[in-house]
Amino acid sequence: MDLIREFFDAIGDFTWGWSLIPFLVVLGVFFTLASQFVQLRFFGRMFGVLTKSAPGGGEHISSREALLVSVGGRVGGGNIAGVAVAITLGGPGAVFWMWAIALVGMATSLFECSLAQLFKRTEPDGSYRGGPAQYIIHGLGKNFTWLAIVYAVCLIAAFAFGFNAFQGNTVAGAMEESFGISRLYSGLAFAVLTALVVFGGIKRIAKVADVVVPVMAFGYIGLALVVIILNIGSLPGVLIDIFANAFGFREAVAGGIGAAISQGLRRGLFSNEAGLGSAPNVAAIAYVKHPVSQGVVQSLSVFIDTMVICSCTAFMILLSDVYQPGADIDGVVLTQQALVSHVGGWADKFLALAVLLFAFSSIIYNYYLGETALSVFTEGKIGQTILRILVILLVFAGASAPGATAVFFFSDPMMGILALVNLMAMLMLFPIGLRMLRDFTTQLKAGVEDPVLDPANYADLDLDAAAWPATAATPTPPPSGAMAAAPAE
């Protein structure tokens, strides 16, 4: 076992240590510059989806529902505990670098989610399925199926199994600490709740997320606004500390600017998942007229996760008297203590309920990622049922037996591998992504309010015609200056 752990530790050091974070940052900057800051140009369009309902009388999953499933998955315990750890180890400056990588990551997310939409496939029940595995197979060609299999195995191992066990453990711990509820009972209740949702399929997952995520997000944001208002006089000083520490003018922890950059980038990337290859699986389920439409929407989920939710945690901590740079304290405990210092003891129980909602939304998201990855190997219902049962059992085991999560030490390294696979695929498919973006932009400039994909303009690609039935009959002019793409094999 020690030898296996050392092997996965070496993979983790290679991916998350010196290769993955620079790769994510460099590619994010490249995507931003090559697209002429697409995340800023289309920032206003991102919010339009929040008022749109599902097309076809609710037959399909709407763009907003897909967005909320994605937000629910990205927003988790890391937004409460992880931000606290980043600030403790990197100082207030870590918050600035967390913001910076989120703005860059919005462009990365736009391209990966647009590619997932373009190469999505139609399911027998009329829903859609797609993601990095699908755009590797249908975008790069059948010769790269092995790469899609590597990606799928890592996705199932890391998200469906490992991270779901950790989420169950987080919830049970919070319930035991705040309400005195036994881990066994909270684990059983959480497993049953998970079963009711995942056995309903993606449509039920989307409907649940459409209710849970807004309640979760607005409740947490509302509390943060109360804290900021109560401490409005101290806010300018906190902002000055964030920027001064970010550029080394005022050291808060050992390591100074280096620690701030390292912790900020790591927390931002780990939290918003831009480029990691997870969110595209959810982006593909939405019914939209043009792939870039959903790519623009998914950029908003990165903004919500990091610029809004993570910032809420950061301000609640930095505005409190309990924050001590470099202190050895658990992330959740620091956030709890900061909230209690602001609004009183009831905040401890509020945070426990927030953790419950955050973890629940993450679990159903993680399960769906595993289900999509499983489709690379089998389309049968038996495999899907086995996966659902395993996920439910792991949620229960992680909650009721905290030591059980120790066997999932491979989760982070496996996520590192799937992120590298996704980034390589994105780099090879970037000309197609840029081609879609030019198509989308050209139509907007021509006065088309809601751009439409004409499959005839992408006849050289291996697209699923059934996934674009409403758009095939609406021809649009080919994008001027579009890059040609080699046909998939």
Legacy VTK file of the C-alpha trace (Angstrom):
# vtk DataFile Version 3.0
C-alpha trace
ASCII
DATASET POLYDATA
POINTS 489 float
0.000 0.000 0.000
2.862 2.380 0.825
4.362 1.767 -2.615
1.033 2.556 -4.296
0.631 5.719 -2.246
4.152 6.836 -3.169
3.339 6.231 -6.847
0.227 8.415 -6.731
2.042 11.028 -4.643
4.642 11.242 -7.412
1.867 11.735 -9.993
0.337 14.419 -7.793
3.674 16.209 -7.442
4.164 16.106 -11.214
0.691 17.358 -12.115
-0.243 19.758 -9.328
3.346 20.528 -8.424
5.145 22.043 -11.409
3.357 21.126 -14.655
-0.416 21.600 -14.368
-0.748 25.031 -12.768
1.721 26.754 -15.183
0.014 24.933 -18.086
-3.423 26.129 -16.965
-2.208 29.697 -16.482
-0.317 29.910 -19.794
-3.146 28.375 -21.815
-5.717 30.552 -20.059
-3.749 33.670 -20.993
-3.330 32.359 -24.551
-7.070 31.681 -24.935
-7.824 35.135 -23.529
-5.485 36.961 -25.911
-6.342 34.853 -28.987
-10.060 35.460 -28.420
-9.524 39.194 -27.813
-10.711 38.959 -24.193
-13.919 37.118 -25.052
-14.894 36.822 -21.376
-15.028 40.614 -21.111
-16.625 41.249 -24.513
-19.512 38.882 -23.774
-19.766 39.533 -20.039
-23.174 41.183 -20.327
-24.594 38.273 -22.361
-23.778 35.826 -19.571
-26.551 37.112 -17.342
-29.317 36.928 -19.952
-29.641 33.178 -19.477
-30.825 33.567 -15.884
-34.292 34.617 -17.049
-34.689 32.082 -19.872
-36.717 28.910 -19.430
-36.271 25.570 -21.134
-37.259 25.498 -24.836
-39.863 23.149 -26.175
-42.127 23.437 -23.159
-39.520 21.991 -20.806
-38.809 18.927 -22.961
-35.123 19.822 -22.987
-32.762 20.971 -20.255
-32.362 24.726 -20.443
-29.138 26.658 -20.559
-29.891 28.060 -17.100
-30.463 24.608 -15.598
-27.155 23.383 -17.008
-25.475 26.493 -15.588
-26.898 25.858 -12.121
-25.860 22.191 -12.138
-22.363 23.404 -13.012
-22.367 26.109 -10.320
-23.633 23.569 -7.796
-20.724 21.291 -8.639
-18.052 23.950 -8.608
-19.278 25.534 -5.385
-18.415 23.159 -2.559
-16.486 22.807 0.662
-13.471 24.369 -1.029
-15.287 27.690 -1.161
-15.612 27.637 2.623
-12.544 25.729 3.823
-10.178 26.057 0.863
-10.274 29.843 0.726
-9.537 30.006 4.438
-6.496 27.755 3.970
-5.261 29.878 1.042
-5.499 33.071 3.101
-3.829 31.455 6.120
-0.875 30.153 4.084
-0.646 32.868 1.423
-1.930 35.947 3.222
-4.568 38.399 1.938
-2.699 38.653 -1.379
-3.821 35.129 -2.256
-7.310 36.575 -2.805
-6.054 38.861 -5.606
-4.367 35.983 -7.454
-7.496 33.891 -6.958
-9.440 36.653 -8.737
-6.836 36.934 -11.500
-6.877 33.226 -12.364
-10.672 33.227 -12.352
-10.817 36.012 -14.958
-8.362 34.090 -17.150
-10.170 30.809 -16.481
-13.427 32.259 -17.784
-11.957 32.154 -21.314
-10.684 28.593 -20.823
-14.100 27.465 -19.624
-15.809 29.150 -22.567
-13.753 27.177 -25.098
-13.922 23.772 -23.395
-17.685 24.055 -22.872
-18.278 25.264 -26.448
-16.371 22.235 -27.760
-18.455 19.950 -25.534
-21.624 21.451 -27.002
-20.405 21.163 -30.605
-19.536 17.465 -30.352
-22.391 16.386 -28.031
-24.410 13.271 -28.893
-28.158 12.616 -28.621
-29.370 10.030 -26.104
-32.328 7.653 -26.759
-34.566 9.740 -24.460
-33.824 12.905 -26.441
-31.378 14.389 -23.941
-27.765 15.190 -24.797
-24.440 13.908 -23.539
-20.975 15.260 -24.170
-17.702 16.384 -22.691
-13.951 15.995 -23.205
-14.234 12.255 -23.913
-16.673 12.983 -26.742
-14.722 15.866 -28.257
-11.555 13.786 -28.106
-13.185 10.869 -29.971
-15.252 12.893 -32.460
-12.996 15.928 -32.717
-9.524 14.419 -32.771
-10.620 11.135 -34.335
-11.048 7.462 -33.422
-7.272 7.023 -33.191
-7.422 9.020 -29.953
-10.030 6.790 -28.295
-7.352 5.539 -25.907
-6.886 9.109 -24.657
-10.631 9.409 -24.044
-10.519 6.164 -22.047
-7.678 7.494 -19.866
-9.723 10.648 -19.268
-12.893 8.669 -18.440
-11.157 6.349 -15.959
-9.605 9.318 -14.139
-12.939 11.171 -14.059
-14.819 8.241 -12.524
-12.090 7.533 -9.967
-11.591 11.144 -8.880
-15.064 12.698 -9.018
-17.672 9.922 -8.858
-15.819 7.883 -6.227
-13.159 9.835 -4.336
-14.629 13.322 -4.133
-18.118 12.029 -3.325
-16.757 10.099 -0.345
-15.001 13.267 0.829
-18.202 15.317 0.458
-20.125 12.802 2.559
-17.404 13.022 5.191
-17.560 16.842 5.199
-21.329 16.886 5.712
-21.301 14.303 8.490
-18.540 16.151 10.313
-20.408 19.459 10.112
-23.668 17.902 11.320
-21.934 16.176 14.243
-20.030 19.300 15.274
-22.944 21.751 15.041
-26.020 19.662 15.844
-24.639 16.583 17.621
-26.114 14.252 14.991
-24.399 10.861 14.799
-22.346 10.264 11.667
-24.250 7.033 11.080
-27.629 8.752 10.955
-26.509 11.746 8.903
-24.678 9.436 6.504
-27.769 7.266 6.058
-30.017 10.282 5.472
-27.562 11.824 3.019
-27.221 8.553 1.098
-31.002 8.229 0.769
-31.290 11.821 -0.415
-28.560 11.189 -2.976
-30.316 8.050 -4.210
-33.607 9.885 -4.763
-31.863 12.342 -7.070
-29.346 10.239 -9.011
-31.878 7.510 -9.828
-33.987 10.182 -11.501
-31.335 10.845 -14.145
-30.003 14.125 -15.470
-33.418 15.757 -15.816
-34.152 15.302 -12.114
-30.597 16.400 -11.264
-31.159 19.587 -13.279
-34.532 20.268 -11.628
-33.090 19.822 -8.135
-30.123 22.075 -8.934
-32.517 24.708 -10.282
-33.978 24.962 -6.755
-31.089 24.119 -4.424
-28.297 26.172 -5.999
-30.032 29.588 -5.948
-31.083 29.048 -2.312
-27.551 27.968 -1.432
-25.809 30.797 -3.262
-28.118 33.668 -2.329
-28.213 32.612 1.317
-24.426 32.590 1.573
-24.035 35.827 -0.402
-26.700 37.489 1.732
-24.859 36.628 4.940
-21.596 37.913 3.465
-23.259 41.220 2.533
-24.519 41.571 6.110
-20.959 41.062 7.389
-19.563 43.595 4.898
-22.191 46.192 5.822
-21.495 45.690 9.531
-17.794 46.267 8.864
-18.003 48.763 5.993
-15.496 51.086 7.661
-12.832 48.367 7.639
-13.425 47.334 4.016
-10.999 49.845 2.393
-8.212 48.646 4.679
-8.881 45.002 3.739
-8.783 45.836 0.015
-5.488 47.695 0.491
-4.068 44.661 2.328
-5.145 42.340 -0.508
-3.400 44.383 -3.207
-0.343 45.308 -1.107
0.281 41.692 -0.129
-0.368 40.438 -3.673
2.556 42.454 -5.051
4.891 42.048 -2.100
4.579 45.565 -0.713
3.401 44.179 2.608
4.337 40.642 3.621
1.761 38.797 5.694
3.251 35.283 5.769
6.563 33.562 5.218
7.232 33.392 1.497
5.630 36.772 0.815
4.514 37.328 -2.766
5.495 33.775 -3.762
3.182 32.250 -1.178
0.375 34.625 -2.168
0.652 33.736 -5.867
0.987 29.999 -5.234
-1.946 29.741 -2.839
-4.175 32.071 -4.850
-3.620 30.283 -8.158
-3.955 26.826 -6.646
-7.181 27.643 -4.781
-8.689 29.494 -7.717
-7.972 26.689 -10.191
-9.054 23.944 -7.813
-12.294 25.745 -6.979
-13.549 27.010 -10.356
-12.326 23.911 -12.289
-11.727 25.964 -15.473
-9.722 23.760 -17.830
-9.903 20.669 -15.632
-12.374 18.969 -17.987
-15.224 18.446 -15.522
-17.699 21.263 -16.272
-17.903 20.541 -20.063
-19.761 17.310 -19.263
-22.586 19.378 -17.791
-22.400 22.164 -20.386
-23.210 19.630 -23.113
-26.637 18.725 -21.701
-28.225 22.101 -22.490
-30.381 22.809 -25.518
-28.970 25.886 -27.263
-28.916 27.187 -30.818
-25.157 27.721 -30.951
-22.366 26.006 -28.964
-20.709 29.301 -28.030
-23.954 30.444 -26.375
-23.470 27.798 -23.692
-19.741 28.469 -23.560
-20.500 32.087 -22.685
-22.968 30.945 -20.031
-20.481 28.528 -18.463
-17.994 31.373 -18.087
-20.500 32.861 -15.674
-20.236 29.793 -13.422
-16.501 30.464 -13.017
-17.297 34.073 -12.129
-19.957 33.027 -9.589
-17.742 30.402 -7.992
-14.602 32.463 -7.505
-15.371 36.152 -7.907
-18.569 35.907 -5.834
-18.705 32.872 -3.500
-14.971 32.577 -2.738
-14.787 36.357 -2.270
-17.638 36.152 0.260
-15.605 33.735 2.361
-12.465 35.836 1.982
-14.128 39.065 3.135
-15.837 37.374 6.081
-12.440 36.104 7.258
-10.359 39.221 6.566
-12.906 41.527 8.202
-12.830 39.484 11.415
-10.506 39.640 14.412
-9.837 35.889 14.452
-7.638 35.779 11.329
-3.960 35.279 12.161
-1.551 34.976 9.182
0.252 31.641 9.151
-1.765 30.178 12.028
-2.197 26.400 12.117
-5.988 26.156 12.012
-8.478 24.065 10.045
-10.085 25.987 7.180
-13.702 25.299 8.140
-12.972 26.206 11.763
-11.453 29.553 10.737
-14.504 30.420 8.630
-16.840 29.339 11.463
-14.969 31.420 14.027
-14.941 34.440 11.717
-18.713 34.218 11.168
-19.430 33.768 14.874
-17.331 36.839 15.667
-19.442 38.877 13.240
-23.028 37.779 13.863
-23.088 35.453 16.872
-23.220 31.759 17.711
-26.110 30.918 15.371
-23.733 31.392 12.426
-22.055 28.102 13.298
-25.269 26.204 12.546
-25.923 28.305 9.448
-22.510 27.345 8.096
-23.184 23.668 8.785
-26.372 23.887 6.699
-24.453 25.739 3.980
-21.890 22.923 3.922
-24.782 20.436 3.605
-26.222 22.214 0.559
-22.798 22.809 -1.007
-21.832 19.161 -0.576
-25.174 17.826 -1.819
-25.030 19.891 -5.018
-21.436 18.727 -5.549
-22.344 15.061 -5.083
-25.084 15.020 -7.712
-22.748 16.914 -10.058
-19.879 14.485 -9.407
-22.189 11.533 -9.995
-23.267 12.866 -13.380
-19.631 13.352 -14.395
-19.069 9.685 -13.629
-22.160 8.677 -15.587
-20.969 10.594 -18.636
-17.497 9.044 -18.377
-19.064 5.589 -18.089
-20.753 6.088 -21.481
-17.313 5.792 -23.095
-17.269 2.126 -22.057
-20.926 1.111 -22.105
-24.338 2.533 -22.938
-26.149 -0.179 -20.969
-28.427 0.475 -17.996
-26.672 -2.192 -15.900
-23.407 -0.281 -15.734
-25.276 2.924 -14.936
-27.169 1.233 -12.098
-23.976 -0.237 -10.656
-22.360 3.216 -10.727
-25.342 4.754 -8.913
-25.260 2.113 -6.198
-21.500 2.501 -5.728
-21.780 6.283 -5.442
-24.543 5.995 -2.821
-22.526 3.451 -0.819
-19.402 5.627 -0.970
-21.324 8.686 0.210
-22.584 6.630 3.163
-19.137 5.145 3.895
-17.429 8.530 3.720
-19.996 10.021 6.103
-20.329 7.227 8.647
-16.686 6.096 8.705
-14.403 9.142 8.407
-11.325 6.914 8.076
-12.781 5.417 4.880
-11.826 8.497 2.881
-8.140 7.700 3.435
-8.298 5.059 0.685
-9.085 7.748 -1.881
-5.636 9.358 -1.747
-5.489 8.880 -5.534
-8.278 11.405 -6.220
-6.170 14.555 -6.616
-3.493 12.871 -8.785
-6.178 11.357 -11.029
-7.796 14.772 -11.402
-4.385 16.127 -12.366
-4.071 13.542 -15.142
-7.531 14.209 -16.562
-6.809 17.954 -16.505
-3.601 17.468 -18.533
-5.465 15.237 -21.013
-8.219 17.834 -21.383
-5.781 20.716 -21.862
-3.867 18.833 -24.563
-7.125 18.060 -26.381
-8.255 21.689 -26.077
-4.973 22.914 -27.516
-5.301 20.606 -30.535
-8.961 21.582 -31.053
-8.467 25.300 -30.442
-8.712 26.173 -34.202
-12.223 24.685 -34.169
-13.063 26.629 -31.030
-11.862 29.846 -32.639
-13.832 28.987 -35.761
-17.034 28.668 -33.697
-16.313 31.935 -31.922
-15.860 33.774 -35.238
-19.113 32.277 -36.500
-20.905 33.449 -33.364
-19.361 36.937 -33.496
-20.081 37.363 -37.205
-23.771 36.660 -36.654
-23.934 39.117 -33.758
-22.373 41.822 -35.921
-24.929 41.030 -38.642
-27.735 41.788 -36.186
-28.666 38.210 -35.222
-29.691 38.447 -31.573
-29.464 34.712 -30.880
-26.827 33.144 -33.207
-27.620 29.780 -34.770
-25.301 26.926 -35.699
-25.682 25.739 -39.274
-24.316 22.149 -39.376
-23.722 22.559 -43.121
-20.922 24.989 -42.322
-19.240 22.279 -40.243
-19.716 19.366 -42.636
-16.019 18.489 -42.314
-16.509 17.624 -38.632
-18.005 14.533 -37.022
-21.124 16.173 -35.566
-24.352 14.501 -34.471
-26.997 15.907 -36.833
-29.750 14.881 -34.409
-28.262 17.198 -31.772
-28.954 20.263 -33.931
-32.399 19.575 -35.470
-33.779 23.087 -35.047
-30.695 24.743 -36.466
-30.111 22.612 -39.533
-33.037 24.228 -41.325
-31.786 27.738 -40.602
-28.738 28.290 -42.825
-26.298 30.965 -41.796
-23.395 32.432 -43.745
-20.062 30.720 -43.047
-17.787 32.691 -40.737
-15.368 34.867 -42.658
-11.754 33.925 -42.216
-12.647 30.743 -40.364
-9.791 28.366 -39.814
-10.162 25.104 -41.646
-10.158 21.979 -39.540
-9.075 18.542 -40.640
-11.936 16.048 -40.803
-12.124 13.604 -37.931
-11.034 10.106 -38.731
LINES 1 490
489 0 1 2 3 4 5 6 7 8 9 10 11 12 13 14 15 16 17 18 19 20 21 22 23 24 25 26 27 28 29 30 31 32 33 34 35 36 37 38 39 40 41 42 43 44 45 46 47 48 49 50 51 52 53 54 55 56 57 58 59 60 61 62 63 64 65 66 67 68 69 70 71 72 73 74 75 76 77 78 79 80 81 82 83 84 85 86 87 88 89 90 91 92 93 94 95 96 97 98 99 100 101 102 103 104 105 106 107 108 109 110 111 112 113 114 115 116 117 118 119 120 121 122 123 124 125 126 127 128 129 130 131 132 133 134 135 136 137 138 139 140 141 142 143 144 145 146 147 148 149 150 151 152 153 154 155 156 157 158 159 160 161 162 163 164 165 166 167 168 169 170 171 172 173 174 175 176 177 178 179 180 181 182 183 184 185 186 187 188 189 190 191 192 193 194 195 196 197 198 199 200 201 202 203 204 205 206 207 208 209 210 211 212 213 214 215 216 217 218 219 220 221 222 223 224 225 226 227 228 229 230 231 232 233 234 235 236 237 238 239 240 241 242 243 244 245 246 247 248 249 250 251 252 253 254 255 256 257 258 259 260 261 262 263 264 265 266 267 268 269 270 271 272 273 274 275 276 277 278 279 280 281 282 283 284 285 286 287 288 289 290 291 292 293 294 295 296 297 298 299 300 301 302 303 304 305 306 307 308 309 310 311 312 313 314 315 316 317 318 319 320 321 322 323 324 325 326 327 328 329 330 331 332 333 334 335 336 337 338 339 340 341 342 343 344 345 346 347 348 349 350 351 352 353 354 355 356 357 358 359 360 361 362 363 364 365 366 367 368 369 370 371 372 373 374 375 376 377 378 379 380 381 382 383 384 385 386 387 388 389 390 391 392 393 394 395 396 397 398 399 400 401 402 403 404 405 406 407 408 409 410 411 412 413 414 415 416 417 418 419 420 421 422 423 424 425 426 427 428 429 430 431 432 433 434 435 436 437 438 439 440 441 442 443 444 445 446 447 448 449 450 451 452 453 454 455 456 457 458 459 460 461 462 463 464 465 466 467 468 469 470 471 472 473 474 475 476 477 478 479 480 481 482 483 484 485 486 487 488
